[in-house]
């Protein structure tokens, strides 16, 4: 059966790679983006199979109309990919309320609105998949990316609950956690930076330089990432979380080991806080 996909942030990076993989698989993709011009070539090359949709995911009021429009035209929605996002660097103290709220709208409230809009249709079908593009930074954090990781942590927590809630309805949830991939994420003009404070030069300064300086040299291949996502979704029992990239695998493995060591070091105190029998 031909599936119908709605992919946000589809004009470049992971979104574009996923849209191309969907087309290659013979499915239909509604490629959503704030600027649809970069999608003109994909639409022209695959008439009837690719549709460009102008959508700003931070416009939560437009989420319902976007999803309902897909269903009205194609009769169903099988996969929602919440991919739209951007990078932000800044110490927590450097990050303004406006910067944090804008990022939360993009990485959390927007995807949640689209997810809620898609669920009634998927429940009616008795099938569907929600794909949440987070990051290896949705599993652990480090200096300079508190706002970014905070939004990704939030989406992961909600998605883990969602997965348990919708499984009886035949709906799957896949949280995708990429490492550094060769997208426009850290490219010129794409990486937002809070105004720097001298106090955080030693901790956040190297992160600012490292992310922007490594743009275009990342080891991760977006086309391979897209293929991996499709492979996971086609599995009889897909994972809840799918890490992508050697750097993500190494970093999360190290984080898990540190968490386990800390738990063991403090387990006795942890268990000492119940009422005495």
C-alpha positions in Angstrom: 0.0 0.0 0.0 1.2 3.5 -0.9 1.8 5.5 2.2 1.2 9.2 2.7 3.9 11.2 4.6 3.9 14.7 6.0 7.4 15.9 6.6 8.2 19.3 8.2 11.4 21.2 7.5 11.6 19.5 4.2 13.4 22.2 2.2 16.9 21.0 3.3 18.9 18.7 5.6 17.2 15.7 7.1 13.8 16.8 5.9 14.9 16.9 2.3 16.7 13.6 2.6 13.7 11.9 4.1 11.4 13.3 1.4 13.7 12.0 -1.3 13.9 8.6 0.4 10.1 8.5 0.6 9.8 9.2 -3.1 12.3 6.5 -3.9 10.2 4.0 -1.9 7.2 4.9 -4.1 5.2 6.7 -1.4 3.6 10.1 -1.5 5.2 13.0 0.5 3.7 16.3 1.5 6.9 18.3 2.0 6.3 21.2 4.4 8.5 24.2 4.8 8.4 27.9 5.6 10.0 28.5 2.2 8.9 26.1 -0.5 11.1 27.4 -3.3 13.9 24.9 -2.6 11.4 22.1 -3.2 10.4 23.1 -6.7 12.8 20.7 -8.3 11.6 17.8 -6.3 8.0 18.6 -7.1 8.7 19.0 -10.8 10.6 15.7 -10.9 7.9 13.7 -9.2 4.5 15.2 -10.2 1.6 13.7 -8.2 4.0 12.1 -5.8 5.5 15.2 -4.1 3.5 18.2 -2.9 5.0 21.3 -1.4 3.2 22.8 1.6 4.0 26.2 3.0 3.9 25.8 6.8 5.5 27.5 9.8 5.3 24.9 12.5 5.3 27.6 15.2 1.9 28.5 13.9 0.1 26.0 16.0 -3.3 27.2 14.8 -2.3 26.1 11.3 -1.4 22.6 12.3 -4.9 21.2 12.2 -5.6 22.8 8.8 -2.3 21.4 7.4 -3.1 17.8 8.6 -6.7 18.0 7.6 -5.7 19.2 4.1 -3.4 16.2 3.6 -6.2 13.8 4.6 -8.8 15.7 2.4 -6.6 15.4 -0.6 -5.0 11.9 -0.1 -7.6 10.2 2.1 -5.2 9.3 4.9 -2.0 10.2 6.7 0.4 7.4 7.5 3.6 9.0 8.7 4.1 12.4 10.3 7.8 13.5 10.6 8.4 16.4 12.9 11.8 17.5 11.7 11.8 21.3 11.5 14.3 22.8 13.9 17.5 24.9 14.3 20.6 25.1 16.4 21.1 27.5 19.2 24.3 28.1 21.3 24.4 30.0 24.5 24.9 29.6 28.3 21.7 29.4 30.3 22.4 32.8 31.7 23.0 34.2 28.3 19.8 32.9 26.8 16.9 35.4 26.9 13.3 34.5 27.6 12.4 35.4 24.0 15.1 33.1 22.6 14.0 30.2 24.8 10.3 30.6 24.1 10.9 30.8 20.3 12.9 27.6 20.4 10.3 25.8 22.5 7.6 26.9 20.0 9.7 25.4 17.2 10.9 22.2 18.8 8.1 21.4 21.2 4.8 23.1 20.9 4.8 23.0 17.1 5.5 19.3 16.8 2.9 18.6 19.6 0.2 20.5 17.8 0.9 18.6 14.6 1.0 15.3 16.5 -2.4 16.0 18.1 -3.9 16.9 14.8 -2.7 13.7 13.1 -3.7 11.3 15.9 -7.5 11.2 15.3 -7.0 10.3 11.6 -4.4 7.6 12.5 -6.7 6.2 15.2 -9.5 6.0 12.7 -7.2 4.1 10.3 -5.9 1.9 13.1 -2.4 2.6 11.9 0.3 5.3 11.6 3.7 6.5 12.7 4.9 9.7 14.4 8.6 10.4 13.9 10.2 12.9 16.2 13.6 14.3 15.1 15.3 15.2 18.3 19.1 14.8 18.7 21.7 13.0 20.7 21.2 16.2 22.7 17.8 14.8 23.6 19.5 12.2 25.8 22.3 14.2 27.4 23.5 17.9 27.5 26.7 19.8 27.8 27.7 23.4 28.3 26.3 25.9 25.8 23.3 24.0 24.5 21.0 24.1 27.5 18.1 25.7 25.7 18.5 23.5 22.6 18.7 20.3 24.7 15.9 21.4 27.0 13.5 21.6 24.1 14.6 18.2 22.9 14.4 16.6 26.3 10.8 18.0 26.5 9.8 16.4 23.2 11.4 13.1 24.1 9.6 12.9 27.4 6.2 13.6 25.8 6.9 11.2 23.0 7.8 8.4 25.4 4.4 8.8 27.1 2.7 9.1 23.7 4.2 5.8 22.5 2.6 3.9 25.4 -0.7 5.7 24.8 -1.1 5.1 21.1 0.4 1.6 20.7 -3.0 -0.1 21.3 -4.4 1.9 18.4 -1.7 0.6 16.0 0.3 3.8 16.0 4.1 3.8 16.4 6.3 6.5 17.8 10.0 6.7 16.7 12.3 9.2 18.3 15.3 9.8 16.1 18.5 11.1 17.7 21.1 12.1 15.2 24.7 13.2 16.0 26.5 15.6 13.7 25.4 15.3 10.1 26.3 17.2 7.0 23.3 19.5 6.9 22.9 23.2 7.1 22.4 22.9 10.9 25.7 24.7 11.8 26.1 26.6 8.6 26.5 30.3 8.1 23.4 32.1 9.3 21.7 28.9 10.4 23.2 28.6 13.9 21.6 31.1 16.3 23.9 32.4 19.1 22.9 34.2 22.3 24.9 37.3 23.1 28.1 36.1 24.7 29.2 36.9 28.3 32.9 36.9 29.3 32.0 34.7 32.3 31.3 31.7 30.1 34.1 32.1 27.6 36.0 29.0 29.0 32.9 26.7 29.0 30.7 27.9 26.1 33.4 29.6 23.9 34.8 26.3 22.6 31.3 25.1 21.8 30.5 28.2 19.8 33.8 27.8 17.8 33.5 24.1 17.4 30.0 23.9 16.0 30.3 26.7 13.5 33.9 25.7 12.6 33.0 22.1 11.8 30.1 23.0 9.4 30.3 21.0 6.2 32.8 18.5 7.6 30.5 16.4 9.7 30.8 12.6 9.3 27.1 11.9 9.1 25.4 11.3 5.7 21.8 12.6 5.7 20.8 10.2 2.9 22.0 7.2 5.0 20.1 8.7 8.0 16.9 8.9 6.0 17.3 5.3 4.8 17.9 4.2 8.4 14.7 5.9 9.5 12.7 4.1 6.8 14.3 0.8 7.7 13.4 1.2 11.4 9.8 2.1 10.6 9.5 -1.0 8.4 10.7 -3.3 11.2 8.2 -5.6 12.9 9.2 -4.1 16.2 10.9 -0.7 15.7 12.8 0.9 18.5 11.4 3.8 20.5 14.7 5.6 20.1 17.0 5.4 17.1 20.5 6.9 17.4 22.2 7.9 14.2 25.9 8.3 13.7 29.0 7.0 15.4 29.5 10.2 17.4 25.9 9.8 18.8 26.5 6.1 19.6 29.8 6.9 21.4 28.4 9.9 23.3 25.2 8.3 24.5 27.1 5.1 25.5 29.5 7.2 27.6 26.6 9.1 29.1 24.8 5.9 30.1 27.9 4.6 31.7 28.4 7.8 33.7 24.7 7.7 34.8 25.1 4.1 35.9 28.3 4.9 37.9 26.6 7.9 39.6 23.6 5.8 40.5 25.8 3.1 42.1 27.8 5.7 44.0 24.7 7.3 45.5 22.3 4.3 45.6 22.6 3.8 49.3 21.6 7.4 50.1 18.8 7.1 47.5 17.3 4.1 49.2 17.6 5.6 52.7 14.7 8.0 52.4 11.7 5.8 52.9 9.9 5.5 56.2 11.4 2.9 58.5 9.4 -0.3 58.5 
